Amino acid sequence: MLLVPGLALAVGRPAEMLPDPAAEARAQEIGRELRCMVCQNQSIEDSEADLARDLRRLVRERVAAGEPSEKVIEGIHARYGDFVLLRPPLNWVTAPLWALPVLVLGAAGLALFLMRRRSAVRGGPAPLTEAERARLTALENDS
């Protein structure tokens, strides 16, 4: 039973693993920073898409060739654009992406503020009419 988790890890790793454990760890670290453009919310290390497999192979080739991590990421970024980065840079193209959470939270806060203000202006529910009071009294007496 103790061997089963180890076997699962061995099967789940890419077939193109580098023989040097340090280089493989660096390749995996780089792969976790790159987005699978098919799956979109997974890194290329987590994806089983063909494109992710090709990108993993490309990363490992460059790592094996001795390229620094920054150069590997820059090369793939230059080829595929900002979308391939799981943490895209802040520039005029990606600014809406970075600003969207702030805008949504601001809009939700403004909506809550306006709803509370509107309920405070109303002053609560209107008082019961004589007919409503009589009906309520009749209902209370029946039970």
Beta strands, then each sheet from edge to edge (+ up, - down):
end
